[in-house]
């Protein structure tokens, strides 16, 4: 098994007794796809901003990330690429790591779930749950393909919808009428891999008795949300699940690529990935330090903050805490849940296979620095509703907000100190003052208090706007006092007072924007020749004293030509996305239904497994990026063990059905299994529609639980 290593060679960050300690996690993206902008802002970038802020406040902070690597989609894609699942995971783990490194994501460790410690910790939790009476064995019935000898996941089954008669309904939903389905409900079902007619077979599985854990889960939920203001959608979704009542859920699968089930008779099954994916946070921490329990078994002194898309809420707010509770051990449980809605691309969906949208590996090809991308994504973070990426807004953000506001203020101040009036030496500026200067400092401190309040509450988007408002106050201060050569020559004492306060505000801005734009903050401090300023409660405008020599001014940002919008739109499929927005690229008659929670690919959710029901055995995996994972339960082991008939069927499907289907409608043959372009119907807007969606979601799970019984 692969090992993970910390991002730096520094001694491990450990909690300090008696002080505030923050443990930050971002949803583990599924390994075999490239993350798009929505995935990046939904989890890893949001978590990074908060972790950097906490460090800037002097809080002991550990930021954990990694890739989720088990599941049949890994097996299937490895088969197509002619490698073993482990080789596939190694390849794409590196792809993810390089993307997040370019985006300046400050993980203390970026790990993975295919490690020895993941197996050991997951199995220990499993056996503890069994010992405490929270696991039970059940017989289930599933569709089984006799051609390639495998149980079929929902999306590897097609057939006739029992409600509207649509011939190509999927095993979990009809795209024509929107009905939520179970594979066993389909008429004339067929395997999407080889077209054969599956049969029903019984198989035993282990279920987690969430119904028995519900009272303690509810107590946890009420206490956690009372202490920390969760994101509204996270709180709402969790409350809806609890209100409808939890049901036992399967935690084993008939497949090979996963954590072994530590029970006799289960040698051919694995622990299902939605159960052990969140345990990945723990095992990755254990790979970071052998003192991992100081973080994860320290509920009195560690606050756990988790960042993810709203389609992953239940796994972090119900199932993982329920698992922790069931062990009856002192786990550090969720303190604050920060969830995002969806980010669309030019009004449509991100799709790697169709070349629509900006993905992590292509953002750098634009030549635009990572900080500009970070700024735009956070400023458009879908915190309380869906948001949209457009090239015009992206360019405008750079030119009008970064260049003309922040960049202009910093450049004007540094250049003035560089000028002949001061020759790069900060003047003695404390000899002069006036009431308006004191009022201005008071206004700045008021905005600092607002900034801290917003970030403490994990309101990243408003906090970024507040930081830019402070920069604008700086510009206004220079304008009000008419900073120019005439002021320096005619009123030197006043000019020194203005420039002294302004250069200190530049230093302050370097610390306030660091969580959002770390490279820009570093460039500011380099020009000032100072160390970073901590984010303090009060600003005294005295961090840079007279006599300090600064460096030469350099541009922080460059103007982007508005004409680039059309060029990039052509390059990244903006026109296709716009067509999809108007319905030209969508199946006629498609409705929301269960699709609203089925994939995180087309729109921005925060990485991690989508809340997706695959079959009557087990609902909901827990991790994905643009293209979510569907467990096809294919009997694939090492590359040398590939079944030739299955391999041929897969290649045939790729060569024939997939391209044609992609032109007509998504998802298509093998698309779900290979996670090639997961799309999500547009999220509902408004409280009433959100409530209706939650009811559908919970009702689906209840129906599923009934079918399992």
PyMOL commands that set and color helices and strands:
alter all, ss='L'
color gray80, all
select helices_A, chain A and resi 37-56+72-81+85-102+116-131+154-156+183-185+210-227+232-244+273-276+279-288+293-296+310-327+363-366+370-379+391-418+435-456+460-480+485-490+492-514+518-528+564-571+574-581+593-597+639-641+644-664+671-674+687-708
alter helices_A, ss='H'
color red, helices_A
select strands_A, chain A and resi 21-26+29-30+60-68+109-112+135-145+150-151+157-160+169-170+187-191+199-208+249-250+252-253+259-260+270-271+303-309+334-340+343-345+387-389
alter strands_A, ss='S'
color yellow, strands_A
deselect
rebuild
show_as cartoon
